Amino acid sequence: MSTLDEPQSSAENVQQRLDFESLVSDISSKFINLRPGEVDGEIEDALRRLSDPLGIDLAVLWQWSDLTPGIATATHVYTRQGVPAPGPLHQAQFPWYAQELLAGRTVVLPSLDALPAAATVDRENARLIGVQSNLALPLAVGVNQSIGVLGLNTVHTERDWPPALVKRLQLVAQVFTNALARERQEHKLLQNQARLAASADLAGLAFYEVDFRADVAHVDDRLRDLCGIPADRSQGLQALEFWMEHIHPDDRARVLELRRQLHARELEHLSVEYRFPHPTRGERWIHHVGRVARRDAGGRTLRSFGVLRDITEAKQAEAALRDLSRRLIRAHEDERALLARELHDDVTQRLAVLAIDMGRAELTAADGAQADVMRSVRAELVRLSEDIHSLAYQLHPSVLEELGLVEALRAECERRGRQGRLAVSMNLESVPAVAGEEAQLCLFRVAQEALTNVARHAGTGRASVTLRRADGGLLLAVGDQGVGFDPTRPREGRSLGLASMRERLHLVGGTLDVESSPGRGTTVVAWVPALGAEGGAR
């Protein structure tokens, strides 16, 4: 089987590059909304799908052991038939490799002879394993946070690793890294939640009770420690006053308003999360649950009580998880932009040159039949160039960066109309610089996904797209009068699309609503906050 860098005809080379670009894009998109239990299987499948067209004999994802420092364990492996799977490796076996990879540097070796003199130990151990050539990609989260290595090897023959191919594989390695790091964070979050639940079962919560008739606040030692209440603030309502004074300034008005509503019988119970600057431990997150225990005949609160718990670790884990999700989506968008630029600037230009050459050959053809064949080939090259240009636009709409969201939506709707599958009516309000770049890209992707759902599932050839200011932000609505569906029981394909929309919107502080019922069409409504608004992407 030929590999991507073997000599081939121009048409074969273009097709194989397109196939490989599509493969990399497909692999990346699959990792956006994976549940933790699905990551390992998708990585194994991705290694197999990458190795076959590239002629790789041994693909291994190594992860550093948490229990034994310096040991790398092969957690995900693909081998060709007859190639043995590797066991654990110690840094002492590959000291030069470990130094390079832990520093975040990619190692590209077309042959073991390319190793420097300082890598004598590495060379001998690689020969013992049977490696002929190797590409080692570091898996790192942030700076100096290595979680492992992606190693791609040949054992039967040496091979080159062209820079363009290395760049693609680095993107794949980053996708693997983000997915694994996200899985670790989700596992850590679940562990933290389990610990918190166990603490609640053991009554390990901070407790308070306020007697308003006697003007006394009783707080236990855990609450005094949680809030950092000084020992000399123990008389009367001093502990309560200290707590009220030290709620984070950005949260104080909201928390005290909810407390007022509780005492005014507008709320049955209080449940709120807020930040609390501890005098010595810095900012903490607190989950506060409170109730009124007794009222007088006029409804005035006589006694209240509640519990507080420190949820700082859970909040930090959630923030890390959101950051990883944002980075994963950004890596996906960056990859799409890179592919789109190369398709537009390289492949389409080469196809144009081929079409021109074919046109010249057509003019000098010896007979009519030969000219007809060349004319047909030239026409097919033009159509192929147009298809690639359309694909590049779908991957990354440059008009969004150049002219803004309104024109990008207009171009997308018109493109769908030219394809003949969907007539889209537009009501697009001019909204210059209302939302940030990430929020605008999010709305554009939601519109793309929603229009695709209409074409695939709605059973109608018409749709509408509306964009306007609303509630201190931007509102996008994509509607149809098709067959509709029950949102509580969505189809599998549509469900995955909606999950992707919600994930994107959540990361920019937005919301998604789906209004539909069988036989009554569907409307997808997405909202993002304006620049500078609370919760907005900045």
N, C-alpha and C positions, 0 to 999 in steps of 0.2 A: 504494500500500500504506500502511495506517495505521501510525502509530508509537505507542509506549507512552504518550505524554503527550497524544495527541489526544482530544477529547471522544468518548466512546462510552457505550453502555449499561452499567449496573452489572455485569451478568453478563459482558459482553465484557471489561470492565476487569479484573475478578477473574481471568478465565481468562488474559488476556494477562500479568498480573502473575505468576500461577502459572507460566506458560510461561517467562517471563524468569528467575524465581528458579530454576527447574529448569535452565535453560540455564547460568546462572552457576555453580550447584553442579556441574553436569556438567563444565564447563570446568575448574573448580578441581581436581576429583578426578582428572582425566586427567593432571595434572602431578606427582602424588605419586611415581610409580615410573618416570618416563621415563628412558630411556637418553640419553646426551648427543646422539647423532645424531638423536633424535626430537623435540628441543625446537623447532627452527625450524619444522618442518612443523605441529606442534600450535599454535604461536603464529599462524602464517598462517591456519590453519583457524579458530582462535578469533576473530581479527579479522573474518573474513568472517561468522561466525555472530552476532557482536555487532552488526555494522554493519547488516545487513539489517533486523532489527526496529526499530532505532533511527533509521533513515533517515540514516545517516552516509554521506557521499559519499567521504571520504578518511580512512583510518585508517593511521597510520604509527607504527612503533616505531623511534625514533632511538636510536643508541648513540654515545657519545663515542668518538672515534678515539684509539687508543693511540699511533698513529704521528704524528698531526698534532694537537696541542693546539688546542682551540677549534672543532674541526670535528665536526659530528654527521652520521652516516651513516644513511640509511634502510635498516635491515637486514631489516625485515618490513613489507610494505605490502599494503593492500587498497584498491582504487579501484572505484567504479562505472564502468560503461561510458561512455567519453568523457571521463573525468577523468584527466589525465596524472599519472604517478607523479613524485614530487619527486626532485631530486638532492640532493647533500650541502649542508648549511647551515653557515654560519659564525656564531659568536656575535656578530660585528659586525653581522650582518643583523638580529638580534633581541636587542639588548643588554638590554632590560628583561625580556623573557621569560627569558633566560639567568640573570639575577640572581635572579628569583623561583624558578625551577625548581632551580637549584643550591643555593638555600637550603632546598629541600624543600617549597616552597609550591605548591599546586595553583592553576592559572589557569583561571577559569571566565568565558567571554566569550559572552554571547548575541548580541553584535554587535561589530563593530570599534569602534563609537562608545563602547563601555564601557571601552576602553583609556584609561589616564590620560595626562595631557599629557606625562609623561616618556617615553611610549612612541611618540613620533612616528615614529621610524625603523621600529619594529616594525609600526605600522599601515600605513605605505606599502608595506613589503615583503609584508605579508599580502595587501594588495589586489592587488599584482602577481601573486601566486600564485593569487588568486581566492577566498580564504577569506571566508566570510560570518559564520560563528560557529565557536568553537573551545573545546575542553576539553583542557587540557594537564596530564598527570599525571606527576610526577617519579618516576623509577625509582631508588630509593636503597637501598643495603645499609648498615644501621647509620646512624651520624651522619656527615653530610658525605662520604658515599661514593657519589656519584651515578654511575650507569652509563649513564643515558640518560633518554628522555622518551617517554611514550605520548601521541600527539596524535590527537584525534578531531575531524573537521571537516565542516562542510557548505559546499558551494560554490554551491548553487542558491538557497538561502533561509536566513534567520536562524532560530535556534531557541533555546529556553530549555534550561537544564540543571538540572532540579530537584535539591535537595540529596539526596533519597533515591537518585536515579539516580547522582549523583556518588559517593556512598558505596559503591554496588555496584561501580562502575567502578574506584574506588580499590582495592578488594579484588582485582579482576582484575589491576590493574597490579602489586600486590604479589606475586601468584602468578607473573606473568611475571618480575618481578625476581628472586624466589627461584630460579626455574627457570634463568634465565640465569646467575645468580651460582653456582649449583650446577654448571652446565655448565662455567663457567670454572674452578672449583676442581678438578673432575674432570680437566679438560684439564691444569691445572697439576700435579696429582698424577701423571698419566701422564708428563708431561715430567720430573718429578723422578725417577720410577722409571726412566725411560730414562737419565737422567744417572747414576743410581746403578749401573745395569747397565754403562754404558760405563766408569765408574770401576773396576768390578770387572774388566772385560776388560783394562784397562790396569794391573792390579795396584795400583790406588790404595787399598789397604786397609791399616789399621794392623795390624801383625803382632807376635806375641810368642812366645817359647819359654822353657819353664822346665825346668831340669835339677835334679831333686831330689837326685841323688847329690852334686852339687857345691854345692847350695843357691844357684843363680844364676838370675836371671830376665833374659833378653835381650829388650829391647823396641826397636822401631825408632823413628825420629824422628817418624813420623806418629802412632804410639800415644802417645808422650810428649806431643805437641802436642794430641792429641784429649782426653787425660785431664788435661792440665795438670800432669804429673809434674815436680817441680822438678829442676834439674840435679844438685843435691846428693843426690838419692835415686837413685843409680845403682849402689850396691854390693850384692852378694848378692841377697837377695829384697826389697830395699827398694821397688822399683817395684811388685812384686806386692802388698806390704803396703799401699802407698799406694792402689792400686786398690781393695783390699778395704775399706779404712777409709772411702773416699769414695763408695762406692755409696750411692744415695739411701736414707735410713733405712727408708722404707716398702717398698723392694724388696730390701734387703740379705739378709734371712733367706731369701727365696725363691731368690735367685741363688746364695747360698752353699750352700743345700741341694741345688740342681741340680748344683753343682760337686762336692759330696761324692758324690752318686750317680754322677757320671761316673767319679771316681777309684775308687769301690767296684764298678765294673763293672755297676751297675744301669742305666746309660744307655750306649748305643753312642757317642753324641756329644752335645755340649751345643749348644743353639740357644735363645737367650733374648734378650728385649728388656727394657731397664730404663733408669731415669733415673740420670744421673750429674751432680752439681753441679760444673761446671768452676770452678776457683778464680777466673777472671776473666771468663768468658763466660756465666756463669749455667747454668741447668739445661739439659742436653743429653739426647737420647735415643740409646741405643747398641744396635745389634744385634751380638750376640756369638756366634760359633761356635767351639767348641773340641773337641779330640780328644786322646786319650792315644796317644802315639807308641810308647812302650815300657814294658813291665812286667817285674818280676823273676819268678822261678819261683813265688813266693807270690802273685803278682797285684798287688803294690804298684807304684804308678806311679813310673816312673823319669824319664820325659820326657813333657811335654805341650806342645801348641802351639795357636794359634788366631788368629783375625782379628777385628777390631772395625771397625765402620763407623758413622759419624754418620748417624742417620736422623731428626734433629730436624725438618727441613723436611717430610719425608713425614708425620710424626706431627702436625705443625701443620696440614698440609693435610687430613689425615683428620679432625682435630678440627673444623676449619672446615666440612668437608663434613657431619659429623654435626650440627653446629649449624644449618646451612642446612636439612637434612632435618627437624630438630625444628621449626624456625620455619615451614617449609612445612606440616607437619602441623598445627601450632598455628593457623596462619592459616586452614587449611581448617576446623578445629574451631570457631574463632571465627566464621567466616562461617556455618557450619551453625547455630550458636547464635543468631546475629542473624536468620537467615531463620526459624528456628523461633519466636523470640519475636514477630516481625512477623506470621507466619501465625497464631499462637495469639491474640495480643493485638489484631490488627487485622482480618485477613480473616475469622476465625471469628466475631468479634463482629458484623461487618457482615452475615454470612450469617444469624446468629441474628436480627438485627433484620428482615431481609428475610422470614424464616420467620414471625416474629410478625405482620408487616404482611400477609403472605399469609393467615395464619390469620384475621385480622380481616376481610379481604376475602371470605374463604370464608363467614363467618357472615352477611355482608350480600349474598351472591350472589342474583341475581334468580331463577335456576332451578337445578334439580338438576344439569344437565349442566355448567353453569359452575362450580358448587361442586365437582363431581368433578375438573375440570381444576385448580382452585386447590388442592384437597387433594393432588392428584398432584404439583404443583409444590412445595408446601410439604414434602412427604415427600422429594422429591429434594433440596431445599435442606438438609434435616436430614442426609441421607446424605452430601451433599457436605461439610457442616461436619464430620461425623465422619471422613471421609476426610482432610480437611486437618489435623484434630487428630492423626490417626495419623501423617501425613507429618511434622508438626512434632515428634512424639515420636521418630520414626526419625532425624530430622536432629540432635536434641539432647535426650537424655533428662534432663529436669530432676530426676527422682527420684534420679539418680546423685549430684547435688550435694546434694540435700536429705536423703536417707536412706541413701546409701552403696551400695557395689557389690552386696551381697547382695540388697537389695530391688530394685535396678535389674535384676539378672539374673532375679529372680523375676517382675518385671513383664514383662520381655521374653519369657520363656518362656510366661507366661499369655496375653500378646497373640498369640503365634504359635498357641496353642491355640484362642483365640477365632476366629481367622481360618479355622480348620478344616483347615489344610494340614499341621499338624505337632503331634503330641502329644509334649510334652517332660516327662520325669521329672527331678526335681531332687534333688540332694544337696548342699545349700549350708551349709557350716560358718560359724558366726558369726565374722567376722574384723574386728573394729573397729580402725581406724587401724593396720592392719598394713603397708599399702603406701601410697605417696604418691598424690596426685591423678592425676598423669599415668599412673602404673602402673595404677591402677584403671580409668581411661578406656581405656587400652590393652587390658586384659583384656576390658572390656565390648565394644569394637569387634571383638576377636577372636571373642568369642562370637556376636555378630551375624553376622559373615562366615561363621563355621563353620556356624551354623544355616541361613543362606541356601544354602550349598553342599549341605547335607543335603536341603533342600526341592527344589533344582534338579537335583541329580545322583545322589543316593543311591538313588532308586527305593524309598523307604520312607516311611511316615508317622509314624515314631517316632524319637525321639532322646533323649539323656541329657546333662545338664549337671552337672558336679561342681566344687565349689570348696572347697579346704582348704589349711591350712598345710602346707608341705613344704620341707625343705632350707633353712631360714632365709628363707623367702619365701612367696609365694602360688602355688598351682598350680590351673590351670583345665583341665578336660578336657571336650571335647564329642565324644560318640561316637554311632555308629549301627550297625545291623546290615544295611546296604544292600548295594549291588552292589560297593562298594569300587573301587579302582583301583591301578595300579602307580605309586608315588610317583616312580620314576625317569623315568616318561613321563606326566606329568599332562596333563589336558585344558587347553586354552588358558585358558578362563574361570577354572577352578579354580587354575591356575598363577598368574595375576595376583593372585587373592585371597590365596594363600599368600605371594606376594612382599610384598604390602602388610602382612600379619600380621608377617612376619619383620622388615620395616623398622621397624615400630612397636615391636616388642619389643626390637630391637637398641638403639634410642634410649633405652630405660629400663633397659638392662642385663639384659634377659630373654632367654629362649630359646624356640624352637618346635620340637616334634617331631611328625611325622605318621606314624602307624602304620596301614597299609592294605595290602590285597592283593585282587585280583579275587575277588568272591564272598564276602569275609569282613568286609565293613564297613570303617569308617574311624574312627579316633580322633585328634583334634587336641589336643595337650597343650601348653599355654603356661605358662611360669613367669616370675615377676618377683621380684626381691629385696625384702626387707622394708626399711622406712625405716631409713636409717643403715647398711645393709649395703654392703659394698664393691661398687661398680659400680651401686648402686641409684640411682633418680631421687630427687633431693632438692629 
